[in-house]
Amino acid sequence: MEGFLLSDPQFQKLIQSFSSLPGIGKKSATRIGFHILRMDPSTFRAWLSNIEEAKAKLRFCDECGGLTEDPVCSICLSDRRDNKILCVVEQPEDIFFIENTKEYIGKYHVLNGAISPLDGIGPDQLRIRQLLHRLEDGRVQEVLIATNPTLEGDATASYLSTVIKPMEIKITRIAHGITIGGTLEYSDQYTLGKAIKSRLTL
């Protein structure tokens, strides 16, 4: 890389590619770029092959919308999961985070986003119609709404509550509030407000 500069057009294209990923800033993208360039050819080919294989084989579950290699995911097919509880999340990756807690034993439904009028996303752009269809047979007794604690997530939760309520199904919402180990001083107004609204009886 004789005469190499960070402003080199080819390197900048590499940085821009990594910067387009969520949570990756320019500094992190630059570190990743250098790491890729240092890889020996065989390691790089294996790394690239893993990405291509995952992209080719992974799809969205026909039932819940989560990630799977098969038409229907293992969670939807499992007899050990509780069919009476359905957890509604915004994105497929949210299932991964909830599963890591090992506190939930029901099934899932992915909306593929949240209601956001400013971004032109309304209920019709989400998988809400599919959700209501899944509730029609009467098996589900509780819908746990696990949308994000944002204005969009709360708007989505409120809308879902309105359309599900006539079906006489129990509707719950994950509690939001102060992080364990955190202090009121460093909590933003929105989070603190949610913590007060989600207070428990002792």
Salt bridges, closest charged atoms under 4 A:
GLU53 OE2 - LYS57 NZ 2.91
ASP62 OD1 - ARG59 NH2 2.54
GLU63 OE2 - ARG134 NE 3.50
ASP82 OD1 - LYS84 NZ 3.33
GLU99 OE2 - ARG81 NH2 2.77
GLU136 OE1 - HIS133 ND1 3.42
ASP137 OD2 - ARG139 NE 2.96
ASP154 OD1 - ARG173 NH2 2.61
ASP154 OD2 - LYS194 NZ 3.48
